[in-house]
Amino acid sequence: MNMDQIYLITDIPGFTPQISRLISMMNYARHTTLEATRGLTVEQLDYLIDSDHNSIGALLLHSAAVEYAYQVMTFGQRELSEEEWLEWGPALRLGDEGRRMIKGNELNYYIDRLEQVRTRTFELFATVDDDWLNTEESFWYNKPANYYFMWYHVFEDEINHRGQIRMIRKRFG
């Protein structure tokens, strides 16, 4: 992530123009997510407002899991395998399962997972061009969606959860 160009939605060497712009937006969203979590302790990452909410740690892992799932769907043209569901399912589903299984990790654990998945996303984006973004598939409610929308949703979902992270963080100071 080039911090000198964090506020530019622009071309990025090695990527086609529209994919560059998508990456620019993803980079900014990730930058703000990381800023919202800077310095958090394990206890803060595990903090629950109440028994129905998700922790900051779970929301961070959810962002990595969503991005991973969209790699599988758009580049692999498949659903997650049983093994992948075992690894990513609690973070994708969140709720009781996420609260039970996603805890006790330091901030670097979540950052490493986010970075591993993002590195793979960039490797995959380097193999396609702007026309690939127009690929359409049946999506939510059996409506057509293109890969551009699906990848927009990846960082739109992260931005939504970043708002939750900021709210949770205010609860414990």
N, C-alpha and C positions, 0 to 999 in steps of 0.2 A: 504494500500500500504506500503510494507516494504521498507523504503528508504535505509536500509543497503544492500538490494539486488536489487536495481533498475536497475543495469546493468547486472543482471543475468537472462538469460532465462532458467528457472529451474523448478523443482517440487515445488508445493505449497500444503501444507497440506490441505486435504479435497477435492482435485481435482485430476482427473486422469492425467497421464503425458502430453498428447497432449493438453488437456484443460488448464493445468498449464502453458504450454509454450505460448499458446494463451493469457492467462491472463497476463503473464509477459510482453508480447509485448504491450498489451492494457494499462497496468500500465505505461510503459515508455512513450508511446504516450500521455497519459493523463498528466503525470508529466510535459512534455515539453510544452503542451498546457497551463497548469496552470502557468508555469513560464513565458510564453509569454504574459500573461494577468495580471500578478501581479501588483497591485497598480493602475489599470486604473480607471478613474473617469467615471461617467455616460456620461459626454460629450464626452469622448474619446471612450467609448463603442458604442455610437450612431454616431460617426463621419462617414461621407460618403465622399469618394474620389470624387465622382461625382454621378449623378442621376442614373447611371446604376450599381453601385457597392453595395455590402452588408456591413453592419456595423460589427464590431467585436462582438457585442452582438448578432446579428443575426446569425453569424457563430458559436458562442458558443452554442446557442439554437438549431441550425441545427445539431450539433454533438449529442446532447442529443436526438433529434427527430429521427435521423437516427438509433441510437442504440435502441430506443424504438420500432421503426418500425420493426427492425430485431428480437427483442424479440417476437413480435406478429407473424411475419411470420414463424420463425423457431421453436418456442416453442408452439405457439398457432395454427399453421398451418392455418392461416386465414389472410385476409386483414384487414386494420384498419377499425373500425366502423365509422359511421357518427360522433358520439360524439368524437372519437379519432381524426378524421380529423379536427374537429372544434378546438381542443386543439393544435394539432401538425402541421396542414396543413401549416400555414404561415412559420413555421420554416423549414419544408420539402421543400416547393416550393421556398422560398426566394423571390427574385425579388421585384416587386412593392408592393405586399402584405406584404412581410417581412419588407420592409422599412417602410411601413405605420403602421404596428402593433407591431413590435418588437423594442421598444425604451423606454427610461425613466427608465430603471432598473439598479440597482447597481450591481457591480460585484458579490456580494454574491448571488443574485438571480440566476444568470447563474451557478455559482458553485454549488449551492444547487440542481438545476435541473439536472446537470451532475451527481452529487453524488447519487441522488435518483434513477436515471435510472441505474447507474452502480451498485449500491447495489443490485437492482433487477436482473441484469444480472448475478452477482455472485451467487445469490440464485438459479437462474435457472440452471447455469452451474454445481452447486453442485448436481443436480438431474440427470445428464446424464453422460455417459462415452465416451471414445474416439471413439467407434463405431458410436455414434450419429453424430459425425463430418463428417462421410462419407455419411450421408443421402443425396441423390440427389433429386433435383427438377428441373423443367424447370425454367429457369431464363431469363436474358436479351437475347433478340433476339431469344427466344425459344431454347436456348442452355442449356445443363445440367450444374448445379453447385451444389457443395456440401456445407453443412453448414460450413465446415472449410473455404471455400472461402468466403462465405457470411459474416462470422465474421471477417475474415481478412479485408474485404472491410469496415467494420464498423470503424476500427482504421486507415485504409489507407485513408479513406475519412477525418477523423479527422486530420491526418498528412498533407494532402493537404490543408485543411483550416487553419491549424496552420501556414503554409507558407504565406497564404494571411494575416492572423492576424499580423504576423511579418512585412510584407510589409506595411500594413495600419499604424501600430504603428510608423514606421519610418517616415511616412508622417506628423505626428504631434509631432515628437520628442520624 
